[in-house]
Amino acid sequence: PGVQGLSPYQPGKPIEELEREYGVTGAIKLASNENPLGPSPRALAAARAALADIHRYPDGNGFVLKSALARKHGIAPECITLGNGSNDILEFLARAFVLPENEVIFSEHAFAVYPIVTRAVDAKAVVIPAKNWGHDLAAMRAAVNARTRLVFIANPNNPTGTWLKADELEAFIGAMPAHVLVAVDEAYFEYVEEREYPNTIGWTAKYPNLVTARTFSKAYGLAGLRVGYGVSSPAVADVLNRVRQPFNVNSVALAAATAALEDTAHVARAVQTNRDGMGQLIEAFTELGLEYIPSAGNFICVDFKRPAAAMYEALLRQGVIVRPIANYGMPNHLRITVGLPEENRRFIEALRKIVRDR
Ligand code: PMP
């Protein structure tokens, strides 16, 4: 019954589909919060080298990648669960810990995979109204009861870009009863430059019911290879690893992710590109009198104050793919991924034309 009530995840429109449907060429896509720089050249070289061994199964325990992650984060490898993207980790949490009689709490306008993994195990999704487009932690805390098993928190949140400060988030985690797991989804961690933004991996030793999810899909530029990971107490990681498919992360992805971790300069370049691009977009929104939600991620939501579907269509006709987010309960907004300077410029030019003509 839960599955029948599900709406499928709606990915961004592929460039090829747009070009065929609308007869445009040279389209650009600012719709899936990818890294416009691509991956580190070191990650690419490692991926290419790994092709020599694709007749072998990957290391099902991801020994090398886990060792590198453990070193980077100052944790034991036993605290890590590797996923086929961090979505895999979110799904393991629901599959391993949540029964149909349980409740899973998350915020309105939060990441679309939370309702999917919750309803897929037939549990009840408890959706808490957002506060200023972000998580209302007090209301989320008040919703916890004996049936609650899992709380998802995206920090920063996709699609709104809102973020939670260390003190408020830690107070929330500390207040959770022992039967409730808190999954803090930090897919955009590397992009956040706010001083009070927490690294919750550092808290997992202290809170046995905390799981932090991270990914190589965003700042590391490896979305197509699908690698993410969870960090938790060894006891929780042991449970998550039991529901994991034996070879869920492929060998090319393992090699690329391990090499990507070492290239901190590439991540720094991605963050700088994002900072500059975000400035470019905000300047344009301000000039055009468009309201936006300040974002800590590599994307930003702009408010058209009327259904944005027509705006989305008009942008498509000019060869620019962005993301409609009506399915997130935000029909008047579009979410724009920060691109390269030239891509941002093309988007802004298209937007300016449409806004002026309307
Ligand atoms: N969490 C959030 C908040 C996201 O926005 C995304 C990507 N859209 C993910 C998790 C999943 O990313 P991946 O599975 O590629 O690691």
Boltz pocket constraint, residues with backbone or C-beta under 6 A from the ligand:
constraints:
  - pocket:
      binder: B
      contacts: [[A, 32], [A, 33], [A, 84], [A, 85], [A, 86], [A, 87], [A, 88], [A, 111], [A, 154], [A, 156], [A, 157], [A, 158], [A, 185], [A, 187], [A, 214], [A, 215], [A, 216], [A, 217], [A, 223], [A, 226], [A, 227], [A, 228]]
      max_distance: 6.0
